[in-house]
Amino acid sequence: MAKTLNIGMIGYAFMGKAHSAAYRDVARYFPDVKVKPVMKAICGRNEGAVKQAAEQFGWESYETDAMQLINRPDIDIVDVCTPGWAHKEQVIAAAKAGKHIICEKPIGNTLKEARAMTDAVNKADVSSLVMFNYRRIPAVALAKQLIDAGEIGTVYHFRAQYLQDWIADPNFPMVWRLDKKLTGSGALGDLGSHITDLARFLVGEILEVSASMKTFIEKRPVEPGSKKMGNVTVDDAVSWLANFENGAVGTFEATRFARGRKNANGFEIYGSKGSLIFSFDDMNHLQFWSAKDSDKTQGFRKIMVTEPVHPYMEGWWPPGHIIGYQHTFVNTIHDFLDGLGRRKQVFPDMNDGLRCQQVLDAVERSATSRRWAVVK
């Protein structure tokens, strides 16, 4: 019989909804998971809203004070889905309370915060997971398998982009993601952290970067329709070059001003023996080119990643039936819970979150100095 652990989640908005769906579904689709989650309590400052979220998402109870939830003796895992400004206090408190930790990305608003959080987690010797859910897309996991098996040879190029357009309208009002005090950075942390993690996951550690950051709209209405303006203090767009420790080179672009692009997350990887292309817009396919193919048939093949032999698909549907965004969270939560049950370390953990933050910090330092910056 599978062991159960009680989940306490802080936050109930976009990510809270996604994480809640994962806890509800994980044991239904992966019945062999070694630890089954109990949705014990959800937390939010607005009592009316968090009570409604608890009822809608299926939580047994709710709290309005994060420290109260963290210190409840019936909570085993603390899931931090709050805005960036709250991560440090909540993660460190959870670590000191001896709770396992799941944290949304990026883990901190600054490198200093990320170091303090990671130190606290390592000192407490608790398990941790950073929610870089795109690693658990079957096509991305297959790309990792192909690279590790040497199918594309030595990696020369990694190209990544993450494009959105949700703040492209200059009349879009100020929100917490546009205030550096609350969010740390703009497109860099929000989107750039994801493609940085994918680069580390697929290719390896980044040695140095050369970056440019841009804020297109520097003032916005403080609320919808208001004539009072607030100052935007984060980047709207960022791009950077990178040199990897293994000799590969990379180009990265993240923006929230790409009109028509809602969530265009993708990468291209070119090696000595082959190439891989992935786009989240077509997340159930991976494009693969191999030098092993004959000249007559050589070309990019489009692999539909829905067979039981593909990563994670044994838990889902018959071949040819696609999965979606929400399933990436189920796959991620499955790996973490199963790792706890097997006493096996699961990645990305807080140390990965720190290494990602080190890259983001170097990008920001480079953009400010207009020079190459070494990843510390």
C-alpha positions as CSV (number, residue, x, y, z in Angstrom):
1,M,0.0,0.0,0.0
2,A,1.3,3.4,-1.0
3,K,2.4,5.8,1.7
4,T,0.5,9.2,1.9
5,L,1.9,12.6,2.6
6,N,-0.1,15.8,3.4
7,I,0.3,18.8,1.1
8,G,0.1,22.4,2.2
9,M,0.0,24.8,-0.7
10,I,0.5,28.6,-0.4
11,G,-1.1,30.4,-3.3
12,Y,-4.3,29.8,-5.3
13,A,-4.0,31.7,-8.6
14,F,-2.7,30.4,-11.9
15,M,0.0,28.1,-10.5
16,G,-2.1,27.1,-7.6
17,K,-4.7,25.9,-10.0
18,A,-2.2,24.0,-12.0
19,H,-0.5,22.3,-9.0
20,S,-3.9,21.4,-7.5
21,A,-4.9,19.6,-10.7
22,A,-1.7,17.6,-10.5
23,Y,-2.3,16.5,-6.9
24,R,-5.8,15.5,-7.8
25,D,-4.8,13.4,-10.8
26,V,-1.4,12.0,-10.1
27,A,-2.5,8.8,-8.4
28,R,-5.4,8.3,-10.8
29,Y,-3.1,8.1,-13.8
30,F,0.0,6.8,-12.1
31,P,-1.4,4.3,-9.5
32,D,2.0,2.9,-8.9
33,V,3.4,6.2,-7.5
34,K,5.1,5.4,-4.2
35,V,3.7,8.4,-2.3
36,K,0.1,9.5,-2.7
37,P,-0.7,13.2,-1.9
38,V,-3.4,14.3,0.5
39,M,-4.6,17.8,-0.3
40,K,-4.7,18.9,3.3
41,A,-4.7,22.7,3.2
42,I,-4.4,25.7,0.9
43,C,-3.4,29.2,2.0
44,G,-4.1,32.7,0.8
45,R,-4.4,36.1,2.4
46,N,-7.9,36.8,1.1
47,E,-10.2,34.5,3.1
48,G,-13.1,34.6,0.8
49,A,-11.0,33.9,-2.3
50,V,-8.9,31.1,-0.7
51,K,-12.1,29.5,0.8
52,Q,-13.6,29.4,-2.7
53,A,-10.3,28.0,-4.1
54,A,-10.3,25.3,-1.5
55,E,-13.8,24.2,-2.5
56,Q,-13.1,24.5,-6.2
57,F,-9.8,22.7,-6.3
58,G,-10.6,20.0,-3.7
59,W,-8.6,21.0,-0.6
60,E,-9.7,19.8,2.8
61,S,-9.1,23.1,4.6
62,Y,-7.6,26.5,4.2
63,E,-5.4,29.0,6.1
64,T,-4.9,32.8,5.7
65,D,-1.5,32.9,7.3
66,A,1.4,31.2,5.5
67,M,3.4,30.6,8.7
68,Q,0.3,29.0,10.3
69,L,0.1,26.5,7.4
70,I,3.9,25.8,7.4
71,N,4.0,25.0,11.1
72,R,0.9,22.8,11.1
73,P,2.0,19.3,12.4
74,D,-0.2,17.6,9.8
75,I,1.6,19.2,6.8
76,D,4.5,17.1,5.3
77,I,5.1,19.0,2.0
78,V,4.9,22.8,1.6
79,D,4.2,23.9,-2.0
80,V,5.1,27.6,-2.6
81,C,3.1,29.1,-5.5
82,T,3.3,32.7,-4.3
83,P,4.8,35.7,-6.1
84,G,8.6,36.0,-6.0
85,W,8.7,38.5,-3.2
86,A,7.3,35.8,-0.8
87,H,9.4,32.8,-1.7
88,K,12.4,33.4,0.5
89,E,10.6,33.8,3.8
90,Q,8.2,30.9,3.1
91,V,10.9,28.4,1.8
92,I,13.3,29.1,4.7
93,A,10.5,28.7,7.2
94,A,9.4,25.5,5.6
95,A,13.0,24.2,5.7
96,K,13.4,25.1,9.4
97,A,10.1,23.3,10.1
98,G,11.5,20.1,8.4
99,K,9.0,20.1,5.6
100,H,9.8,18.9,2.1
101,I,9.5,21.8,-0.4
102,I,8.1,22.5,-3.8
103,C,8.8,26.0,-5.1
104,E,7.8,27.9,-8.3
105,K,10.5,29.4,-10.4
106,P,12.6,31.5,-10.2
107,I,13.2,30.5,-6.6
108,G,14.2,34.0,-5.5
109,N,14.0,37.6,-6.7
110,T,17.8,37.9,-6.4
111,L,20.8,35.6,-6.3
112,K,21.4,36.5,-2.7
113,E,17.8,35.3,-1.8
114,A,18.3,32.1,-3.9
115,R,21.5,31.3,-2.0
116,A,19.9,31.8,1.4
117,M,17.0,29.6,0.4
118,T,19.2,26.9,-1.0
119,D,21.5,27.0,2.1
120,A,18.5,26.6,4.4
121,V,17.1,23.6,2.4
122,N,20.5,21.9,2.3
123,K,21.1,22.5,6.0
124,A,17.7,21.0,6.9
125,D,18.3,18.0,4.7
126,V,14.8,18.0,3.2
127,S,13.8,17.1,-0.3
128,S,13.0,19.9,-2.7
129,L,11.7,20.5,-6.2
130,V,11.6,23.6,-8.4
131,M,8.7,23.6,-10.7
132,F,10.4,23.7,-14.1
133,N,7.6,21.7,-15.6
134,Y,8.7,21.9,-19.2
135,R,11.3,19.3,-18.4
136,R,8.5,16.8,-18.1
137,I,7.0,17.3,-21.6
138,P,7.5,13.8,-23.2
139,A,9.1,15.4,-26.3
140,V,11.6,17.3,-24.2
141,A,12.4,14.2,-22.1
142,L,12.9,12.3,-25.4
143,A,15.3,15.0,-26.6
144,K,17.3,14.5,-23.4
145,Q,17.4,10.7,-24.0
146,L,18.6,11.2,-27.6
147,I,21.3,13.7,-26.6
148,D,22.5,11.4,-23.7
149,A,22.6,8.4,-26.1
150,G,24.9,10.4,-28.5
151,E,22.3,10.5,-31.3
152,I,23.2,14.1,-32.3
153,G,26.9,13.8,-31.3
154,T,28.7,16.8,-29.9
155,V,26.3,19.7,-29.3
156,Y,27.4,22.9,-31.1
157,H,24.4,25.2,-30.9
158,F,21.5,25.7,-28.5
159,R,18.9,28.3,-29.6
160,A,15.9,29.1,-27.4
161,Q,13.1,31.5,-27.4
162,Y,10.2,32.2,-25.1
163,L,7.7,34.7,-26.6
164,Q,4.5,36.1,-25.2
165,D,2.5,39.3,-25.8
166,W,0.2,39.8,-22.7
167,I,1.6,43.2,-21.8
168,A,2.2,44.6,-25.3
169,D,-0.7,47.0,-25.0
170,P,0.7,50.2,-23.4
171,N,-2.6,50.6,-21.6
172,F,-2.2,47.3,-19.8
173,P,-2.1,48.4,-16.1
174,M,0.6,47.9,-13.5
175,V,0.7,44.4,-11.9
176,W,3.1,42.9,-9.4
177,R,5.1,41.3,-12.3
178,L,6.1,44.8,-13.5
179,D,7.5,45.9,-10.1
180,K,11.1,44.9,-9.5
181,K,10.6,45.0,-5.7
182,L,8.0,42.3,-6.0
183,T,9.2,40.2,-8.9
184,G,13.0,40.7,-9.2
185,S,13.0,40.9,-13.0
186,G,10.5,40.9,-15.9
187,A,10.8,38.6,-18.9
188,L,14.2,37.5,-17.7
189,G,12.9,35.7,-14.6
190,D,9.4,34.9,-15.7
191,L,10.3,33.4,-19.1
192,G,14.1,33.3,-19.3
193,S,14.3,31.1,-16.3
194,H,12.5,28.3,-18.1
195,I,14.7,28.4,-21.2
196,T,17.8,28.6,-19.0
197,D,16.7,25.5,-17.1
198,L,16.0,23.7,-20.4
199,A,19.5,24.7,-21.6
200,R,21.1,23.3,-18.4
201,F,19.0,20.1,-18.6
202,L,19.7,19.4,-22.2
203,V,23.2,20.8,-22.9
204,G,25.0,21.6,-19.7
205,E,26.2,24.4,-17.5
206,I,26.6,27.9,-18.8
207,L,30.0,29.6,-18.4
208,E,29.4,33.2,-19.5
209,V,26.9,35.4,-21.1
210,S,26.6,38.7,-23.1
211,A,23.1,40.3,-22.7
212,S,20.8,43.1,-23.6
213,M,17.6,44.1,-21.7
214,K,14.9,46.5,-22.8
215,T,11.9,48.1,-21.2
216,F,9.6,49.4,-24.0
217,I,6.8,50.9,-21.9
218,E,8.2,52.7,-18.8
219,K,5.0,54.0,-17.4
220,R,1.6,52.3,-17.1
221,P,-1.8,53.1,-15.5
222,V,-1.8,52.0,-11.9
223,E,-5.1,50.3,-12.5
224,P,-7.4,49.8,-15.5
225,G,-8.7,53.1,-16.8
226,S,-6.7,55.2,-14.3
227,K,-4.9,58.4,-15.4
228,K,-2.4,57.9,-12.6
229,M,0.7,56.3,-13.9
230,G,3.2,53.9,-12.3
231,N,6.8,53.2,-13.1
232,V,7.7,49.9,-14.8
233,T,10.9,48.8,-13.2
234,V,11.6,45.5,-14.9
235,D,12.6,44.4,-18.4
236,D,10.0,43.8,-21.1
237,A,12.5,41.9,-23.3
238,V,15.9,40.3,-22.9
239,S,18.3,38.5,-25.2
240,W,21.7,37.0,-24.6
241,L,24.5,35.0,-26.1
242,A,26.0,32.2,-24.0
243,N,29.1,30.0,-23.9
244,F,28.6,26.6,-22.3
245,E,31.3,24.9,-20.3
246,N,31.3,22.0,-22.8
247,G,32.1,24.3,-25.7
248,A,28.6,24.7,-27.1
249,V,27.3,28.2,-27.9
250,G,23.8,29.5,-27.2
251,T,21.4,32.2,-28.1
252,F,18.4,33.1,-25.9
253,E,15.4,35.4,-26.3
254,A,12.6,36.2,-24.0
255,T,9.9,38.8,-24.4
256,R,6.4,39.7,-23.4
257,F,6.0,42.0,-26.5
258,A,5.8,39.5,-29.3
259,R,2.4,40.3,-30.8
260,G,0.5,37.1,-31.7
261,R,2.7,34.9,-29.5
262,K,0.8,33.6,-26.5
263,N,3.2,31.1,-25.1
264,A,5.8,30.3,-27.8
265,N,8.4,28.3,-25.9
266,G,10.9,26.4,-28.1
267,F,14.4,25.4,-28.8
268,E,16.7,24.1,-31.6
269,I,19.8,22.0,-30.9
270,Y,22.4,21.3,-33.5
271,G,25.2,18.7,-33.1
272,S,27.9,17.0,-35.1
273,K,25.6,14.0,-35.9
274,G,22.1,15.4,-35.8
275,S,19.6,18.1,-34.8
276,L,16.5,18.5,-32.6
277,I,13.7,21.1,-32.8
278,F,10.9,21.5,-30.3
279,S,8.0,24.0,-30.1
280,F,5.5,24.1,-27.2
281,D,2.9,25.1,-29.8
282,D,3.2,21.6,-31.0
283,M,4.2,19.9,-27.8
284,N,3.4,16.3,-28.7
285,H,6.0,16.3,-31.5
286,L,9.8,16.4,-31.6
287,Q,11.7,17.0,-34.9
288,F,14.8,15.0,-35.3
289,W,17.5,15.0,-38.1
290,S,20.1,12.3,-38.2
291,A,23.3,12.1,-40.3
292,K,22.9,8.3,-40.1
293,D,20.0,8.5,-42.6
294,S,20.8,7.9,-46.3
295,D,21.1,10.9,-48.6
296,K,17.9,9.8,-50.3
297,T,15.8,10.0,-47.2
298,Q,17.6,12.5,-45.1
299,G,15.5,15.2,-43.6
300,F,13.8,16.3,-40.4
301,R,11.4,13.6,-39.1
302,K,8.5,14.6,-37.0
303,I,8.1,12.2,-34.1
304,M,4.7,12.0,-32.5
305,V,5.6,11.4,-28.8
306,T,2.5,9.4,-27.7
307,E,3.7,5.8,-27.7
308,P,4.0,3.9,-24.4
309,V,7.8,3.7,-25.0
310,H,8.0,7.5,-24.8
311,P,8.6,9.2,-21.4
312,Y,5.6,9.4,-19.1
313,M,3.1,8.2,-21.8
314,E,2.4,4.9,-20.1
315,G,0.2,6.8,-17.6
316,W,-1.9,8.5,-20.2
317,W,-3.8,7.6,-23.3
318,P,-3.6,5.1,-26.2
319,P,-1.0,5.9,-29.0
320,G,-1.9,9.0,-31.0
321,H,-3.9,10.6,-28.2
322,I,-2.1,13.8,-27.3
323,I,-1.6,15.3,-23.8
324,G,-1.5,19.0,-22.8
325,Y,0.0,21.6,-20.5
326,Q,-1.7,20.4,-17.3
327,H,-0.2,17.0,-17.8
328,T,3.4,18.4,-17.4
329,F,2.5,19.2,-13.8
330,V,1.1,15.8,-13.1
331,N,4.3,14.2,-14.6
332,T,6.5,16.5,-12.4
333,I,4.5,15.9,-9.2
334,H,4.6,12.1,-9.9
335,D,8.4,12.2,-10.2
336,F,8.8,14.1,-6.9
337,L,6.4,12.0,-4.9
338,D,7.8,8.8,-6.4
339,G,11.3,9.9,-5.6
340,L,10.3,10.6,-1.9
341,G,8.9,7.1,-1.7
342,R,12.0,5.5,-3.2
343,R,14.3,7.8,-1.3
344,K,15.7,8.9,-4.6
345,Q,16.8,12.5,-5.4
346,V,14.7,14.2,-8.0
347,F,15.7,17.1,-10.2
348,P,15.5,20.0,-10.6
349,D,16.0,20.7,-6.9
350,M,16.8,23.9,-5.1
351,N,20.4,23.6,-6.1
352,D,19.3,23.6,-9.7
353,G,17.2,26.6,-8.9
354,L,20.2,28.4,-7.5
355,R,22.3,27.5,-10.6
356,C,19.6,28.9,-12.8
357,Q,19.5,32.1,-10.7
358,Q,23.3,32.4,-11.1
359,V,22.7,32.5,-14.9
360,L,19.9,35.1,-14.6
361,D,22.2,37.2,-12.4
362,A,25.0,37.1,-14.9
363,V,22.5,38.1,-17.7
364,E,21.5,41.1,-15.7
365,R,25.1,42.1,-14.8
366,S,26.1,41.8,-18.5
367,A,23.2,43.9,-19.7
368,T,24.0,46.6,-17.1
369,S,27.8,46.6,-17.8
370,R,27.4,46.0,-21.5
371,R,30.2,43.4,-21.2
372,W,30.5,39.6,-21.0
373,A,29.7,38.3,-17.5
374,V,30.9,35.1,-16.0
375,V,28.3,32.9,-14.3
376,K,29.3,32.8,-10.6
